[in-house]
């Protein structure tokens, strides 16, 4: 109501009409149907507390060591305490020096922030102090730095590398059991520890030559044996969450079952989602494989519907169409031999037992092909509806279209013709779902005084469904949500467990 009251007050005080700036509307929305959150909920049942960025051991060690070094500076300087901002600034400095050093020895280093660090790469020295550093530091804290919530920050805490200091927001200490690990890490560059960057709070200057030399001493790709052991203990060992222990064991079992030293994480992903008969022995397949297959089925379902949304935008580019016209165009792109008299005998009678990862890849391969896409969507949905559970999980909100809800609705449409079934899909799973989430997110943006982002792409007009003004192209096709497997396999390789 606050925004409305402000508008009313402005209108009352206006003496006459006046020109206003043209509204600047940006197109956005990576989740047009609101289906993606369930993906994350399912992933948390297999590989919780991981993301798609934190895939190396050394940043965990570095951040734990940096916070231990804070204690060293306090004790060495005989200071009882320091301001929280001083301590955080010190840790941020070490993290930034590390990132700088790694990009100096390898511009393609696999850590976040390559573009943000680019201005530092040509500098002969850098002063960690003043307005420029403060702006860079604050930006890195929330975006490209290791401690950022987007990168290593969450798992540093949930995996037990850093422990929050009670009563001191934003201040951490390393787990005491990590001291031997941090000692081993420190010995690798012990001769450099006299530099003021490692020994004092406040402004310091670091020369490029120093950073480049340090970069070769604490390089990303050579974690020590002690680091690897500590990481595996927290990743899939006795200190890991039970769900992640089972998920990591599944990754290892799938790799062992493939019996191929050159197997990629894509090969592992497929084997993890295979039915028991595809394994050398059904007893080799861990129970967690059922959870992983459910992750991939949900991925496939989400991509199939977003693919249908993407196809619909393409179908509406020439002009408005009714639901019936869209359904006819969709059905018209299918092989007539694949159709049946009813949806029950067509899409609901499928006996498909294909690995969902293979269906996912096939769907990805034709997303830009308006003629081939409908057949891939039908094949994907047939498999998803066949394997859909009867009951949803507690975290599956009904308005995010859980597979259990989709299955019930699809069964209710079983007596319809294929075209009638597609009409219901378009109106309920695509148009209504899109309008619900676009309007909801738009209102949330407005309440938070966010950017003006137009998420709604399709609306009903006199001529039927039509694209919102400004939508002049199909845009980029949807992509699967990364499922954390690459992160898990990368860490397991560095742990020498894969």
C-alpha positions in Angstrom: 0.0 0.0 0.0 2.9 2.4 0.6 3.7 2.7 -3.2 0.0 3.4 -3.9 -0.2 6.1 -1.2 2.8 7.8 -2.6 1.2 7.8 -6.1 -2.0 9.3 -4.6 -0.1 12.0 -2.7 1.9 12.9 -5.9 -1.4 13.1 -7.9 -3.0 15.4 -5.3 -0.1 17.8 -5.2 0.3 18.0 -9.0 -0.9 21.3 -10.4 -0.9 20.3 -14.0 0.0 17.5 -16.3 3.7 16.9 -16.8 5.9 14.7 -18.9 7.5 11.7 -17.3 10.5 9.7 -18.3 9.8 6.7 -20.6 9.6 3.5 -18.6 12.7 1.4 -18.9 11.5 -2.2 -18.9 14.0 -5.0 -19.1 13.2 -8.5 -20.1 14.1 -11.2 -17.6 13.2 -14.4 -15.9 15.2 -17.5 -15.9 12.4 -19.6 -14.3 9.4 -18.8 -16.5 7.2 -21.5 -15.1 8.4 -21.5 -11.5 9.5 -25.2 -11.7 13.2 -25.0 -10.7 13.0 -24.9 -6.9 11.9 -28.5 -6.7 15.1 -29.4 -8.6 17.1 -28.0 -5.7 15.0 -29.8 -3.1 15.6 -33.1 -4.8 19.4 -32.4 -5.2 19.6 -31.8 -1.5 18.5 -35.4 -0.9 21.6 -36.6 -2.7 24.4 -34.0 -2.7 23.4 -31.4 0.0 25.5 -28.4 0.9 27.3 -28.3 -2.5 26.9 -25.9 -5.3 28.3 -25.6 -8.9 31.3 -23.4 -8.1 33.1 -24.7 -5.0 34.9 -27.5 -6.8 38.5 -27.2 -5.4 40.0 -28.0 -2.0 42.6 -25.2 -1.7 40.1 -22.3 -1.2 38.7 -24.2 1.8 42.2 -24.5 3.3 43.0 -20.9 2.4 40.0 -19.4 4.1 40.4 -21.5 7.3 44.1 -20.5 7.4 43.3 -16.8 6.9 41.0 -16.8 9.9 43.6 -18.6 12.0 46.1 -16.0 10.9 43.8 -13.3 12.4 44.4 -15.0 15.7 48.2 -15.0 15.1 48.2 -11.3 14.3 46.3 -10.5 17.5 48.5 -12.7 19.7 51.8 -11.5 18.1 50.8 -7.9 18.4 49.6 -8.5 22.0 46.2 -7.0 21.1 43.3 -8.4 23.1 40.9 -7.6 20.3 40.3 -5.9 17.0 37.3 -4.4 15.3 35.3 -6.9 13.4 35.7 -4.9 10.2 39.5 -5.0 10.7 39.5 -8.8 10.9 37.2 -9.2 8.0 39.3 -6.8 5.9 42.4 -8.8 6.7 40.8 -12.1 5.6 39.4 -10.4 2.5 42.8 -9.2 1.6 44.4 -12.6 1.8 41.6 -14.1 -0.3 42.0 -11.3 -2.9 45.8 -11.8 -2.9 45.3 -15.5 -3.5 42.9 -14.9 -6.4 45.3 -12.3 -7.9 48.2 -14.6 -7.6 46.4 -17.5 -9.3 45.3 -15.4 -12.2 48.8 -14.1 -12.6 50.2 -17.6 -13.1 47.2 -18.8 -15.0 44.7 -16.3 -16.5 42.2 -19.2 -16.9 42.4 -20.4 -13.3 39.2 -22.1 -12.2 38.2 -19.7 -9.5 35.5 -17.0 -9.5 36.2 -13.4 -10.4 38.4 -13.4 -13.5 36.8 -10.3 -15.0 36.6 -8.5 -11.7 40.3 -9.1 -11.0 41.4 -8.1 -14.5 42.4 -4.5 -13.6 44.9 -5.8 -11.1 46.7 -8.1 -13.5 48.7 -5.4 -15.2 49.4 -3.4 -12.0 53.0 -3.4 -10.8 51.7 -3.2 -7.2 48.4 -2.8 -5.4 47.5 -1.0 -2.2 45.0 -2.9 -0.1 43.5 0.2 1.5 41.5 3.3 0.5 38.3 3.7 -1.5 39.3 1.5 -4.5 40.1 -1.4 -2.3 37.1 -1.0 -0.1 34.8 -1.0 -3.2 36.5 -4.0 -4.6 36.5 -5.8 -1.3 32.8 -5.2 -0.7 31.9 -6.3 -4.2 33.9 -9.5 -3.8 32.2 -10.3 -0.4 28.9 -10.7 -2.1 29.8 -11.8 -5.6 33.1 -13.2 -6.7 35.0 -13.7 -3.5 35.4 -17.2 -1.9 33.4 -16.2 1.1 30.5 -15.0 -1.1 27.2 -16.8 -0.7 27.4 -17.6 -4.4 30.7 -19.4 -4.1 32.5 -21.2 -1.2 30.9 -19.3 1.6 28.0 -21.6 2.5 29.9 -24.9 2.3 32.8 -23.4 4.3 30.4 -23.3 7.2 28.1 -26.3 6.6 31.1 -28.6 5.9 32.9 -27.5 9.1 35.9 -25.6 7.8 34.8 -22.4 9.5 32.9 -22.0 12.8 31.1 -18.8 13.6 32.3 -17.0 16.7 29.4 -16.7 19.1 28.2 -13.1 19.6 30.4 -11.8 16.7 28.5 -11.6 13.5 30.7 -12.3 10.4 33.7 -13.5 12.5 34.9 -17.1 12.2 37.5 -19.4 13.5 38.7 -22.7 11.9 37.8 -26.0 13.4 40.6 -26.8 15.8 41.0 -30.3 14.3 42.3 -28.6 11.1 45.4 -27.2 12.7 47.7 -30.0 11.3 46.2 -29.4 7.9 46.8 -25.6 8.1 50.3 -26.2 9.4 51.1 -28.3 6.4 49.6 -25.7 4.1 51.6 -22.9 5.8 54.9 -24.8 5.5 54.6 -24.5 1.7 55.3 -20.8 1.8 56.8 -20.3 5.2 59.7 -18.3 3.9 57.2 -15.6 2.7 55.3 -15.2 5.9 57.4 -12.2 7.0 55.5 -9.9 4.5 53.3 -7.3 6.1 50.3 -8.6 4.2 50.3 -11.6 6.4 51.1 -9.8 9.7 49.1 -6.6 10.2 45.7 -5.1 9.8 45.0 -2.0 7.8 46.7 -0.7 4.6 49.4 -2.7 3.0 51.0 -2.7 -0.4 51.7 -5.9 -2.3 53.9 -5.9 -5.4 52.9 -7.9 -8.5 56.2 -9.8 -8.4 55.5 -11.0 -4.8 51.9 -12.1 -5.7 53.2 -14.0 -8.7 55.8 -15.7 -6.7 53.3 -16.7 -4.0 51.0 -18.0 -6.7 53.4 -20.7 -7.6 53.8 -21.7 -3.9 50.1 -22.2 -3.1 48.8 -23.2 -6.5 45.2 -24.4 -6.8 45.8 -27.8 -8.3 48.2 -29.2 -5.7 46.4 -29.8 -2.4 48.5 -31.6 0.1 47.6 -35.1 1.3 46.4 -33.6 4.7 44.1 -31.3 2.9 42.7 -34.1 0.8 42.0 -36.3 3.8 40.3 -33.4 5.7 38.1 -32.6 2.7 37.0 -36.2 2.2 36.1 -36.6 5.8 33.8 -33.6 5.4 32.6 -34.4 1.9 31.7 -38.0 2.1 33.3 -39.4 5.3 32.3 -39.6 8.9 31.9 -35.8 9.3 29.7 -35.4 6.3 25.9 -35.1 6.4 24.3 -38.6 6.1 22.6 -37.7 2.8 25.9 -36.5 1.3 27.7 -39.6 2.5 25.2 -41.7 0.5 25.4 -39.4 -2.5 29.2 -39.5 -2.6 29.2 -43.3 -2.1 26.9 -43.5 -5.2 29.3 -41.4 -7.3 32.2 -43.7 -6.3 30.1 -46.9 -6.9 29.0 -45.6 -10.4 32.7 -44.9 -11.3 33.8 -48.3 -10.0 31.0 -50.0 -11.9 32.0 -48.3 -15.2 35.5 -49.7 -14.7 36.9 -47.0 -17.1 39.7 -44.7 -16.0 38.8 -42.3 -18.7 35.1 -42.0 -17.6 33.8 -38.5 -17.5 31.4 -37.0 -15.0 28.8 -37.3 -17.8 29.4 -41.0 -17.9 29.1 -41.2 -14.2 25.9 -39.2 -14.3 24.3 -41.7 -16.7 25.4 -44.7 -14.7 24.1 -43.1 -11.5 20.7 -42.7 -13.1 20.6 -46.2 -14.7 18.2 -48.9 -13.6 19.6 -51.8 -11.7 19.8 -54.1 -14.7 22.3 -51.7 -16.4 24.8 -52.3 -13.5 27.1 -55.3 -13.5 25.2 -56.5 -10.5 22.1 -55.1 -8.9 23.7 -55.4 -5.5 26.4 -52.9 -6.7 23.8 -50.2 -7.2 23.3 -48.1 -4.0 19.8 -47.2 -2.9 20.7 -43.5 -3.4 20.5 -44.2 -7.1 16.7 -44.1 -6.9 17.0 -40.5 -5.5 19.4 -39.5 -8.2 17.2 -40.9 -10.9 14.3 -38.8 -9.4 16.6 -35.7 -9.7 17.2 -36.4 -13.4 13.5 -37.2 -14.1 12.6 -33.9 -12.5 15.3 -32.2 -14.6 13.8 -33.8 -17.7 10.2 -32.7 -16.8 11.2 -29.2 -16.1 13.2 -28.9 -19.3 10.4 -30.5 -21.4 7.9 -27.9 -20.2 10.3 -25.0 -20.5 11.0 -26.4 -24.0 7.3 -26.3 -24.7 7.2 -22.7 -23.5 10.1 -21.9 -25.7 8.4 -23.6 -28.7 5.2 -21.7 -28.0 7.0 -18.3 -28.2 8.4 -19.4 -31.5 5.0 -20.4 -32.7 3.5 -17.0 -31.7 6.2 -14.9 -33.4 4.2 -14.7 -36.7 1.1 -13.6 -34.8 -1.6 -14.6 -32.3 -3.0 -18.1 -32.2 -5.7 -19.8 -30.2 -5.0 -22.8 -27.9 -6.5 -25.1 -30.5 -4.3 -23.7 -33.2 -1.2 -24.1 -31.1 -2.1 -27.6 -30.3 -2.7 -28.5 -33.9 0.6 -27.0 -34.9 2.3 -29.0 -32.1 0.6 -32.3 -33.1 1.2 -31.6 -36.7 5.0 -31.7 -36.1 4.7 -35.3 -34.8 5.0 -38.5 -36.7 1.3 -39.5 -37.3 2.3 -43.2 -36.7 3.1 -42.2 -33.1 -0.4 -40.9 -32.4 -3.4 -42.8 -31.0 -7.1 -42.2 -30.5 -6.7 -41.1 -26.9 -4.0 -39.7 -24.6 -4.3 -42.8 -22.5 -3.1 -44.9 -25.5 -0.7 -42.3 -26.7 1.4 -40.5 -24.0 0.3 -42.3 -20.9 0.8 -45.9 -22.2 4.5 -45.5 -22.7 6.7 -48.4 -21.7 9.9 -46.3 -22.2 12.7 -47.3 -19.8 15.3 -45.0 -21.3 17.9 -43.4 -19.0 16.5 -39.9 -18.2 19.9 -38.4 -18.8 19.9 -39.7 -22.3 16.4 -38.3 -22.9 17.6 -35.0 -21.5 20.5 -34.8 -23.9 18.3 -35.7 -26.8 15.9 -32.9 -25.8 18.8 -30.4 -25.5 19.9 -31.3 -29.0 16.7 -30.2 -30.7 15.7 -27.2 -28.5 16.5 -24.8 -31.4 14.7 -26.9 -34.0 11.1 -25.8 -34.0 10.1 -28.9 -36.1 11.9 -31.6 -34.1 11.3 -30.2 -30.7 7.6 -31.4 -30.2 8.6 -35.1 -30.6 11.4 -34.7 -28.1 9.0 -33.0 -25.6 6.4 -35.8 -26.0 9.1 -38.5 -25.5 10.4 -36.7 -22.4 7.0 -36.2 -20.8 6.0 -39.8 -21.5 9.0 -41.1 -19.5 8.4 -38.5 -16.7 4.7 -39.3 -16.3 5.5 -43.1 -16.3 8.0 -42.6 -13.5 6.1 -39.9 -11.6 5.5 -40.8 -7.9 2.0 -41.0 -6.5 2.9 -38.8 -3.6 5.0 -35.7 -3.6 7.7 -34.7 -1.1 6.9 -32.2 1.7 9.1 -29.5 0.0 7.2 -29.8 -3.3 4.8 -26.8 -3.2 1.7 -27.6 -5.3 2.0 -24.4 -7.3 5.5 -25.5 -8.6 3.8 -28.4 -10.4 5.2 -31.5 -8.7 5.3 -34.6 -10.8 2.7 -36.3 -8.6 0.3 -33.5 -9.4 1.1 -33.6 -13.1 0.5 -37.3 -13.1 -3.0 -37.0 -11.5 -3.9 -34.2 -13.9 -2.6 -36.1 -16.9 -4.5 -39.3 -15.9 -7.7 -37.1 -15.7 -7.1 -36.1 -19.3 -6.6 -39.7 -20.5 -9.8 -39.9 -22.5 -9.0 -36.8 -24.5 -7.5 -36.9 -28.0 -3.8 -36.1 -28.3 -4.7 -32.6 -29.5 -7.1 -32.2 -26.5 -4.4 -33.3 -24.2 -2.0 -30.8 -25.6 -4.6 -28.1 -25.2 -4.9 -28.8 -21.5 -1.1 -28.9 -21.2 -0.8 -25.5 -22.9 -3.4 -23.8 -20.9 -2.6 -25.3 -17.4 1.0 -26.3 -17.4 2.3 -23.5 -19.7 0.1 -20.4 -19.9 -1.5 -20.5 -16.4 1.8 -21.5 -14.8 3.7 -18.8 -16.6 1.2 -16.1 -15.8 1.1 -17.1 -12.1 4.8 -17.0 -11.6 5.5 -13.9 -13.8 2.9 -11.8 -12.0 4.0 -13.1 -8.6 7.7 -12.3 -9.2 6.7 -8.9 -10.7 4.8 -8.0 -7.6 7.7 -9.1 -5.4 10.1 -6.9 -7.5 7.8 -3.9 -7.0 7.4 -4.4 -3.3 11.2 -4.5 -3.0 11.6 -1.5 -5.2 13.7 -3.7 -7.6 14.4 -3.2 -11.2 11.5 -3.0 -13.6 11.7 -6.5 -15.2 9.0 -7.8 -17.5 8.8 -11.5 -17.0 5.5 -12.1 -18.7 6.0 -13.2 -22.3 2.6 -14.5 -23.4 -0.8 -13.0 -22.8 -4.4 -13.5 -24.0 -5.6 -11.0 -26.6 -8.7 -10.7 -28.9 -6.9 -12.8 -31.5 -5.8 -15.5 -29.0 -2.5 -16.0 -27.3 0.0 -13.4 -28.3 3.5 -12.2 -27.2 3.8 -9.2 -24.9 4.9 -6.0 -26.7 8.7 -6.0 -27.1 9.1 -9.7 -27.5 10.4 -9.9 -31.0 12.5 -13.0 -30.9 12.5 -16.4 -29.4 15.6 -15.8 -27.2 17.9 -18.5 -25.9 16.5 -21.9 -25.2 16.3 -23.2 -21.6 19.1 -25.2 -20.0 19.1 -28.0 -17.4 19.9 -26.8 -13.8 23.5 -27.9 -13.0 23.1 -30.8 -10.5 26.4 -30.4 -8.5 27.9 -33.6 -9.8 30.8 -31.9 -11.5 31.6 -30.2 -8.2 31.4 -33.5 -6.3 33.6 -35.4 -8.9 36.2 -32.6 -8.9 36.5 -32.7 -5.2 36.7 -36.5 -5.1 39.5 -36.4 -7.7 41.4 -33.9 -5.6 40.7 -36.1 -2.5 42.3 -39.0 -4.5 39.1 -41.0 -4.0 38.0 -41.2 -7.7 
